[in-house]
Amino acid sequence: MTGTPEPWQWGEATWRRHVGRVRAGRRLAPPWPDGARVAVALSFDSDHETIPLRDGETRPGLLAQGEYGARVGAPRILAALARHGVPATFFMPAVSALLHPQEARGYVEAGHEIAAHGWIHERNMLLSPADERALASRALDTLQEVTGVRPVGVRTPSWDFSDATLGIVAELGLRYDSSLMADDDCYELLADGQPTGIVELPVEWIRDDAPYFMMSRYSTLRPYTPPREVLRLWRDEFDAARADGGLFQLTMHPHIIGHRSRMVVLTELLDHMASFDDVWFATHARIAEHVGADLAAPARDA
């Protein structure tokens, strides 16, 4: 038999090695500050024009859809957050920050967190480790130059993790990642079974606006879910997280959620969450810092 073995031909050592490369370690869900029942981590991926640029699309049509996120979506989001005094985390590709430096600085000036999201929303699964490392490092340097703040966390473009990603995150000294889906609550990332000290704030497609609202003219991709149905789903996710005493993490995009009928989802969800007096609204960095303190304590039952 020649060639690369098929997965069904792998020995146990091989599939265990693949599964164990990046794994969920200790669940990190200590008591929330000030007696809060639930922690809310709102995030926005300010991709803007980088999605078409990443794919080599340079014509105005798709670029204009991305520009909407910077021109209309982001200001609406910032206004909605300001009405409730709620902090959020903005994951921004470096090219987006260079195209819209005032926006990137505005996030920080308004008390929000800016975090890394690749160089040009590149497909890191297709890169060599050297190229992935170089782009990640350049992105951090660029965001620091534009905003005056060096990011402490990362969300990989498209939530993709290559074999090299976790090592690069650790090498660059980042405190947390928000790209993986092994839990509802925060956890420590393990590399080949070894603790890394890096906190994972898990994402999920259920708690992302893109699967519900994306549209592609030349494919069958259509926004089949009415915005108010998404509101109901996300409200249920929040209510369940509050009942569990856990984390409610949400991912949105200015060029997607920022449209009028979809901003209803965000504004009414903010109204609902703010109606409770036991909710801790915090940036991803602040939550990672809080739960990360648990890493120094003896392990507890999950």
C-alpha positions in Angstrom: 0.0 0.0 0.0 1.4 3.4 -1.0 0.6 7.0 -0.4 -0.8 8.8 2.7 -3.0 6.5 4.8 -6.7 7.4 4.9 -8.1 8.4 8.3 -9.8 5.0 8.7 -6.3 3.4 8.3 -4.7 5.5 11.1 -3.4 3.7 14.2 -4.6 4.8 17.6 -1.5 6.8 18.3 -2.1 8.9 15.1 -5.7 9.9 15.8 -5.0 10.5 19.5 -2.1 12.8 18.5 -4.3 14.8 16.2 -7.1 15.1 18.8 -4.7 16.1 21.6 -2.8 18.8 19.8 -5.1 21.6 21.0 -7.5 20.7 23.7 -9.7 22.2 26.4 -8.2 22.2 29.9 -9.6 23.5 33.1 -12.9 25.3 32.9 -12.5 28.8 34.2 -15.7 30.0 35.7 -15.0 31.6 39.1 -17.5 33.8 40.8 -18.1 37.0 38.8 -17.3 40.4 40.3 -19.7 42.2 42.6 -22.0 39.2 42.9 -22.9 39.2 39.2 -24.8 36.1 38.0 -23.6 36.2 34.4 -20.7 37.7 32.4 -21.5 39.3 29.0 -18.8 39.5 26.4 -20.0 41.4 23.3 -17.6 41.4 20.3 -17.6 42.9 16.9 -15.3 41.7 14.1 -14.6 44.9 12.1 -13.6 43.2 8.9 -14.9 45.9 6.5 -13.1 45.7 3.2 -10.7 42.9 4.1 -12.9 40.0 3.2 -13.0 40.8 -0.6 -9.4 42.0 -0.5 -8.3 38.8 1.1 -9.9 36.9 -1.9 -8.3 39.3 -4.4 -11.6 41.0 -5.2 -10.8 44.7 -5.9 -14.0 45.9 -7.7 -16.3 48.3 -6.0 -19.4 46.1 -5.3 -18.1 43.9 -2.5 -15.7 46.6 -1.2 -18.7 48.9 -0.8 -20.5 46.3 1.3 -17.5 46.2 3.6 -17.2 50.0 3.6 -20.8 50.1 5.0 -19.5 48.5 8.2 -17.1 51.4 8.8 -19.3 54.2 7.4 -22.6 53.2 9.0 -22.5 50.1 11.0 -19.7 50.9 13.5 -21.1 54.4 14.4 -24.5 52.8 15.1 -23.0 50.1 17.2 -20.9 52.6 19.2 -24.0 54.7 19.9 -26.0 51.7 21.0 -23.3 50.6 23.4 -22.9 54.1 24.7 -26.6 54.4 25.6 -26.1 51.5 28.1 -22.5 52.3 29.1 -21.6 48.8 27.9 -18.0 47.9 26.9 -17.2 45.6 24.0 -14.3 44.1 22.2 -13.6 45.0 18.6 -11.5 42.4 16.7 -10.0 44.3 13.8 -7.7 43.1 10.9 -4.7 45.4 10.7 -5.6 46.4 7.1 -9.0 47.6 8.4 -7.3 49.7 11.0 -5.0 51.2 8.4 -8.0 52.0 6.1 -10.0 53.4 9.1 -7.5 54.7 11.7 -10.0 57.1 13.3 -12.4 54.3 13.8 -9.8 52.1 15.4 -8.7 54.9 17.7 -12.3 55.7 18.5 -12.9 52.2 19.9 -10.1 52.7 22.4 -11.1 56.3 23.2 -14.7 55.1 24.0 -13.4 52.6 26.5 -13.6 49.5 24.3 -11.0 46.9 23.7 -9.3 46.4 20.3 -7.9 43.0 19.6 -6.1 41.2 16.8 -8.0 39.6 13.9 -5.3 38.8 11.4 -3.5 41.1 8.9 -6.0 41.1 6.0 -8.4 38.4 7.3 -6.1 35.9 5.7 -6.9 32.2 5.5 -4.3 31.0 7.9 -5.0 27.4 7.2 -3.4 27.9 3.8 -0.2 29.7 5.1 3.1 28.3 6.1 3.9 28.6 9.8 6.5 31.3 9.0 4.0 33.4 7.0 1.3 33.0 9.6 3.7 34.1 12.4 4.9 37.1 10.4 1.4 38.3 9.6 0.2 37.9 13.2 3.2 39.8 14.5 2.8 42.5 11.9 -0.9 42.8 12.8 -0.1 43.3 16.5 2.5 45.9 15.7 0.2 47.8 13.4 -2.8 47.9 15.8 -0.4 49.3 18.5 0.9 51.9 16.1 -2.6 53.0 15.0 -4.3 53.0 18.5 -1.4 53.3 21.0 -2.5 50.1 22.6 -1.0 46.6 22.1 -3.7 43.9 21.9 -3.6 41.2 24.5 -6.0 38.8 22.7 -6.8 37.4 19.3 -9.6 36.0 17.2 -8.2 34.1 14.2 -9.7 35.1 10.8 -12.7 32.8 10.2 -12.0 31.1 13.6 -9.5 28.9 11.8 -6.6 27.2 13.8 -3.7 25.8 11.9 -1.3 23.3 13.4 1.0 26.3 14.2 -1.6 28.8 15.5 -1.5 28.0 19.2 2.3 28.1 19.3 2.2 31.5 17.6 -0.3 32.9 20.0 1.9 31.7 22.9 5.1 33.0 21.3 3.5 36.5 20.8 2.6 36.7 24.5 -1.2 36.9 23.9 -3.3 36.3 27.0 -6.4 34.9 25.4 -7.9 33.5 22.2 -11.6 33.7 21.1 -11.8 31.3 18.1 -12.6 27.8 19.4 -15.8 26.0 20.6 -15.1 23.4 23.3 -17.3 24.8 26.0 -19.9 27.5 26.9 -17.6 29.0 29.5 -14.0 30.0 29.5 -11.3 27.4 29.7 -7.5 27.0 29.6 -6.0 25.9 26.3 -3.8 22.8 26.4 -1.0 22.1 23.8 -0.3 18.4 23.5 -1.8 17.9 26.9 0.2 20.6 28.6 -1.3 23.8 30.1 -0.5 27.0 28.2 -1.9 29.6 30.6 -3.8 31.0 27.6 -7.5 31.6 28.2 -10.1 30.6 25.6 -13.3 32.7 25.4 -15.3 30.2 23.3 -17.3 31.3 20.3 -20.2 29.4 18.6 -22.0 29.8 15.2 -25.3 30.0 17.1 -24.0 33.3 18.7 -22.8 34.9 15.5 -24.7 37.1 13.2 -23.0 35.9 10.0 -24.8 32.5 9.6 -28.2 34.1 9.8 -27.7 37.2 7.6 -25.1 36.6 5.0 -26.0 36.9 1.3 -24.1 35.8 -1.8 -25.6 36.9 -5.1 -24.1 34.2 -7.2 -24.7 31.2 -4.8 -27.5 29.8 -2.8 -26.4 31.7 0.3 -29.4 33.7 1.5 -30.4 35.3 4.8 -33.4 33.1 5.5 -33.7 33.9 9.3 -35.8 37.0 10.2 -33.9 39.3 12.5 -36.4 39.1 15.3 -36.1 35.3 15.3 -32.3 35.8 15.9 -33.2 38.1 18.8 -35.3 35.4 20.3 -32.5 32.9 20.0 -29.8 35.1 21.4 -32.1 36.2 24.3 -32.6 32.5 25.1 -28.9 32.0 25.1 -28.4 34.9 27.5 -31.2 33.8 29.8 -29.7 30.2 29.9 -26.2 31.6 30.6 -27.6 33.7 33.4 -29.4 30.7 34.9 -26.2 28.7 34.8 -24.1 31.5 36.3 -21.9 31.4 33.2 -20.6 33.4 30.2 -22.7 34.9 27.4 -20.3 35.6 24.5 -21.6 37.1 21.2 -19.9 37.7 17.9 -21.2 40.4 15.4 -19.9 42.3 12.4 -20.6 46.0 11.7 -21.3 45.3 8.1 -23.8 42.7 9.0 -25.6 43.7 12.2 -25.3 47.4 11.4 -28.3 47.5 9.1 -31.5 49.2 10.5 -33.7 46.1 10.9 -30.8 44.1 12.4 -29.8 46.9 14.9 -33.2 46.2 16.4 -31.8 42.8 17.5 -28.8 44.4 19.2 -30.7 47.3 20.8 -33.5 45.1 22.2 -31.0 42.5 23.4 -29.1 45.2 25.2 -32.3 46.5 26.7 -33.2 43.0 27.9 -29.8 42.2 29.4 -29.5 45.7 31.1 -32.9 45.1 32.8 -31.2 42.7 35.2 -29.0 44.1 38.1 -26.8 41.0 38.2 -25.1 41.2 34.8 -21.3 42.0 34.4 -20.6 43.6 31.1 -16.9 43.3 30.3 -14.4 43.2 27.5 -12.9 39.9 26.5 -9.6 41.0 28.0 -11.2 41.9 31.3 -12.9 38.5 31.5 -9.8 36.7 30.5 -7.9 38.5 33.2 -10.6 37.7 35.8 -10.9 34.0 35.0 -7.1 33.7 34.4 -6.5 34.4 38.1 -8.2 31.0 38.6 -5.2 29.3 36.9 -3.0 29.9 39.9 -5.5 28.3 42.2 -5.9 24.6 42.8 -8.1 22.8 40.3 -11.8 22.6 41.2 -14.5 20.3 40.0 -16.0 21.7 36.8 
